[in-house]
Amino acid sequence: MQINHRPLTWLLSASALLVYPARSPLSAQSAAADYDEVDPWAGVSVSVPGPDSAAVAGFMRSLALADPLVCQLVAHSIGNNSGGGDAPYQPGILRGEDVQERARRALNEDVTDHAALAHLATSLGDEHACVRRVAARMLGGSDAPEATRMLREALRHKDTEVREAAALGLAEAEDAATIPDLTRALRDRELAVVRMAAYALGEMEDARAVDPLMSLLRSDDPVTRAAAASALGELENRRATDGLTPLVRDPDQHVQAAAVEALGEIEDPRAVAALSHALSNGGLEVRRAAAEALGSIEDRSAADALASALGDSDPVVRRLAAQSLGELDDLKRAPPPLVTALRDRDPELRVIAAKTLGEIEDSATVPALAQAYAGGEPRLRYAIVSALSEIDDSRGDAVLPLATRDSDSAVRQAAAEALKDRRQDEDDD
């Protein structure tokens, strides 16, 4: 079989700019007023025309002819660029790559040409999934009102693939005006469309989507339940807590994980009990997600569950549990297992435990920290010095002068700064 290399070469050269960080006008970095700073680009942007229909048609043909893996890589890279390539000189370009420079630059811009938009709309039904994805993302990324109109019309198309791709495009567009269209799509006869519509509603981050998505949590299809749970997490609305909490015990592990992650995003203390159960009874991914979610909620009622998780069989669960303990509000006493973790076989857990003890600021842990300093590796010694500098207890003062003579320069510097701060505090008193 003869292979046509030209379309693939064009595809690769076009995709290069999609992920190549180019210079673009930047706004001022500071939120505070600074009259000494000026921004030559303030209120000004360089207009680069988007691709015409010929460029779009050639690009889509190249995608269809490319190796599926290459096509998928390009599909996911679209939009992951930091500028429009407006600089007069582009460094890092290999000799011969500049042949397609104008086309590559155009593909970085919004598609506004009517014929190009129409071609993308037709490509929503392409037999190749990655071509449909590219078409959806390019349409969704366009600021042209016509593009959104095309996606809304495609959401009512007779073909499932077109409706699914249209929902993906609307997720990219993030236009709140399309929420009614996507809500109707949640009742589509094809689950693939329903799931994509749920995803799109999550991307909108609009509270109006909470109730429609909640209804999907009762779906007989586990993938649909997981999609709805994930979307509700994106909305971060506490009204979803009551619907998500039962899914922590769902028969399907993926649904459990999606519900746990969503509850962590929502940060509702009412979910602590359910998440604590997941932390001790769930599968590996569920336990990891629960350990992190409990830290996000920051409610001290999770302390016992997180302390117990320090004995989990998985090192990631133990580390996340230790880290989350430091994020809990008003935790006055460090759980004994966290102090014991300073001597754990896992060096990463030892460091996290020391940092967390500094965040809790329990003076009762100072002797254990001082003892761990004596035999610790540089990273642990640094974490211990930092922790002791946070805890207002004179018993740590014996370690800090010793640490100023540490063999590691970072430890010495941290200790010197801690002693300086201590002296400053004493002078202020």
N, C-alpha and C positions, 0 to 999 in steps of 0.2 A: 504494500500500500504506500503510495506516495504521500509524503507529508508536506504541507504548505507551511513553511517556516515564517513567511512574512507577516501574517496576522499575529502570530505569537510574539514576534519581535516588536511589532507596533504596540501590542498589549503590554509587554514588559516595560517598554520605554514610557508609555503613558502612565503606567502604574507607579513608576519611580517617583514622579513628582507628587503623587497622591500622599506619599508618606515622607517626602523630603521636606525637612523644616526650612521654609523660606522666610525671608525678611518681610515684615509687614508693619504698617503703622501701629504703634502701641500707645495706649492711653497712659496717663500718669499712674505710677505704681502706688502712691500714697493716698489714703483717703482723707488725710488732714491737709488743710490749706498750707501751701508753702510758696510764698511769693518770690523766693529765690529760684525756684524751679520753673522752667519753661518747656513746653512740648511743641516742637515745630509742626507736629502732625495733628495737633488738636483741631477737631472739626473737619479734617481733610482726609479723604481716602482716594487711593488711586483706582480708577475704574478700568478693569480689564474685561473685555467682552467674553461672555461664556461661549461654549461650543455651539456651532451651527448643526444643522441636521446631518450634514455629511460626516462631520466629526463624530457625532453620536452614533450614527449608523455604522461607521467603521469600527468604533470602539465595541459596540455590541456584537458585531460579527466576529471580532477577534476573541471576545469572551466565549462565544459559542464554540469556536474552533480550538480553544486552548485546552490543555490538560485540565481536567476537573479540579485538581488540587490548586493549580496556578490560578484558575478562575476564582476559586473560593478565597484564596489569599487576597486577590485584587478586590473582590466584593467586600471583604471586611476592612480593607484599607481605605476605602473611599470616605472622605471626610476627616481622616486622621492627619490632617496637615495644619500647620500653624500660620499659613499665610497664602497669598495668591501668587507668589513668585514675581513680584513687581520690581525687584532689584535689577538695575541695569546689567550687573555682572553676577552670574551664578557660580560660586565656587564648587569644587567637587564634582564637576561634570567631566566624564570621560570623553576623549576625542571621538567624535562621530555621534555622540548622544544629542548634540544640539540640533540635529536634523529635524527632530520632531518637537523641538522646544515650544513652538507656538501652539501646537495641538495639546501638549501636556499642560501648558499654562491655562489654556482655555478650559480643559477638563476639570481644573480646580475651581472654576467659577460657577455661579448659579446658572442653570439652564433657563434661558428666557425665550429663546427662539421657538416660535409656534410649531414649526415642523419637527424640531428636535424633541419638544415635549410630546408631540403626537407619537413619535417613534418610541419614546420611552413608555408611553401608555400602552402601545401595542406589545412591547417587550414584557409587560407584566404577565403575559400568558405564554412566555417562551418555555420550551420543553426543558431547558436547563435551569435548575433551581438557582444557581449562582447568578445567572443572567437576570432572573426575576428579582433577585435581591438587589443587584446593581440598579436596575430600572426603578425599583421602589425607593431606594435611598436617594437617587439623583432627583426623582420627582419630589420626594419629601423634603429634600434640601433646597429646593428652589423657592425663591421669594415671590415668584409669579403667581398671582391668584388663580390663573388658569391651571397650574399644576395641582393645586389642592382640589379644584373642581374636578379634574380628571380622576384623581384618586377617590373622591367621594362617589363618582359615577361607577368607577371600577369595583367599588365595594358592593355594588348591586349586580355585578356581572353574573352570567349564568355559569361560568366556569369557576370551579373551586380555587384553582391555582391563582386566577386573577384576583379573586376576592381576598385570598390570604395575602398576596403580595401588596394589594392596596392597603390593607390594614397595617402592614409593616411600613409602607410609605407614610401613612398618617402618623404612625409612631415617631417617625423621623421628623415630620413637620411640626408636631406638638402644637397644633392649632386648636384652642379650646372650642372653637365653633364646630368642630367635627365630633364632639363628644356625643351628641344625639345619634349620629351615624354609627359610631362605634358601639354605642349601647344597643342599638338595634341588631348589630352584627353578633352580639352575644347570644342571640337567639337563632343564629344561622344553623342550617341543617347539618353542616359539616364541622366536626370538632376542630379541625385544623384552623378554620376561620375564627371560630370562637376563641381559641387559645391566643391567636395573634391579636384579635381585638382586645382581649384582656390585657395583653402585654402593652398595647398601644395606650389603653386607658391609664395604666400605671405610669407610663411616661408623661402623661398630661399633668400628673400631680394636682388634680382637681378633686375636691371633696365630693362633687356631684357623682363621681364614679364609684363611691364607696358602696352604696346599696346595690347597684347592678352587679358589682363584682362579688358582693357577699352572697348573692343568690347562687353563684357558681360553686361556692364551697360545698354545696350539697350534691354536686354532680356525681353520677355513678362512675365517671371516668377519672382515674387518679391523676392523669397528666393534666386534665382540665382543672382539677382541684388545686394542684400545685401551681399552675399558671395563675390562677385567681389569687392564691395566697401571696405569691411573689409580687403581683401587681398591687395588692393591698399594702404590702410593706413599703412600696415606693410612695404610696399616698401618705403614709405616716399619720394616719388619722385614728385616734383612739376608739372611735365607734366600731372599728373592725376587730377589736380585741376579743369581744365575746364570740364572734364567729370563728376566729382563728384558734382560740385556745383549745377547743376539742380536737382540732387536727393534729395537735402535738402527740396524740395517742392514735392517730390514723393507722390503719393496717399497712399502708404503703410508706416505705422509708423515705421516698422522695417527697411525698406530701408532708411528712413530719419535718423534714429538714427545711422545706420552703416555709412552713408555718413558724418554725422556731426563728428562722432568719427574719421573717416579717415582723414578729413580735419584738425582736431586738431593734428593728428599725423604728417601730412605733414608740418604744420606750414607755410602756404603760406598766406601772408597778403591779397592777392587777394580774399580770401574766407571770409574776415571779414563781408562784406555786407550780404552775404547769411547766415552766422552764426548768425548775429544780427537779421535777420528776423526770423530764427528758434528759437532764444531765446525769442522772444516776441509772436510768433504765434504757436509754436510747442506743441505737447503733453508733458506730464510730463517728460518722459525719454529723449525726444529730447531736451527739455529746459535744463535739467541737463547736458546733453552732450555738448550742445552749450556753456553754461556758463563756463565749464571747458576748452573746445576747444579754446575759445577766450583768455583765460589766457595763453594757450600753445603758441599761435601765438605771443603774447606779443606786439601787435600793438596798439598804443594809440588811434587809430581811433575807437576802440571798447569801449571806456570809456563811452560814452552816453548810449549805449545799456546795458552795465553791470550796470551802475548806475540805470537805469530804472528797471532792474531785481531785485534790492534790495526791490522792492515792490511786488515781485511775491508772489503768494499764497502758494508756497511750501517752507518750511524752507531750504531744501537742495539747491534749486536754489539760494535762497538769500545768503546762506553761500558761495557757489561756486563763485557767482558773486563778493562778497566782497573780496574773496581771489584772484580772477583773476585780480581785479583792482590793486592789489599790484604787479602783475607780468608784467604790461604794461611798455614798455620802455618810459623813458623821460616824464612821467606824472607829471607835475609840480604842478598842483592844485588838491586837493581832491574834488571829487564831493560832493555837499551838502548832498545827501542821505546817503553817507558813514559816514559823521559826525553824522547825525541823528541816524544812526544805533548803536551808542554808548549807546543810551537809549532804544534800542529795547527790547521787552519782551523776546526774545530768548537769553539766556546767552551765547550760543556758537557764535551767530552772533556778540554779543557785543565784545567778545574777538577777533574774526577774524577782526572785523572792526578796533580795536585798533592796532593790529599787522600791518594791511595794511596801516594805517595812518603813522606808523613809517617807512614803506618801501617807501611811497610817499615823506615823509619828507617835507610836506607843513607846514611852520611855522604858517600859519593862523589857523591851527587846534589845536594849543597848549592850548588856553583857554578852548576849549571843552574837551580836554583830561584831563586837570587839574580838571575841574569840575566833570568829570565822575569818577575820582579817589576817590573823597570824599565819594561817595556812592556805590562804586563797591565791588564786591566779590573778594576774593584773586586772582583768575586767571585773572580777569579783571585788578586788580591793578598791577599785575605783567606785563601784556601786556602793560599797559599804561606807566609804568616805563621804559620798554624796548623801547617803541616808543619815549618817551621823550629823551632818551639817544641818539637816532638816529637823532633827529631834533635839529639843531643848533639855538636855540632861548633861550634867557636868562629868558623868562617867565616860562620856565619849571623848572628853578632852585629852585623855591619856593616849588615845589612838592617833588623833590628828597631828600632834607634833612628830610622832614616829613616822607618819605617812609623808611628812614633808621631806624625809630622807629616803623615801621608797626608791627602788631601782627603776621604776617606771615613771617617765616624765609626766604623763597625764595624771597619774595618781598624785605626784608631788604638787603639781599645779592646783589640783582640786583641793588638796589639803591646805595649801597656802591660802587659797581664796576663802575656804571655810573658816580658818583661824582669823583671817582679816575681818570677816563678817562678825565673828564672835566678839572680837575686840571692839568693833564699831557699836555693836549692840550694848556692850558693857559701858562704853562711854556715853551712849545715849541715855542709859538708865541713871 
